[in-house]
Amino acid sequence: MHMAEHKHGSMNIEAQEKTFAGTIRFGINSIIVILVLVVLLALIGA
């Protein structure tokens, strides 16, 4: 049985790119929220 030849760079990766961008956006937003919460906790002296 012969497998199909692999052609580098021919796969459609649009879905993976959107997922990666969403993951990065979620991470950045999470960091911002955490930093804001830390600053608020510091300001109220908790």
MODELLER restraints for C-alpha pairs under 7 A, 6 or more apart:
rsr = mdl.restraints
at = mdl.atoms
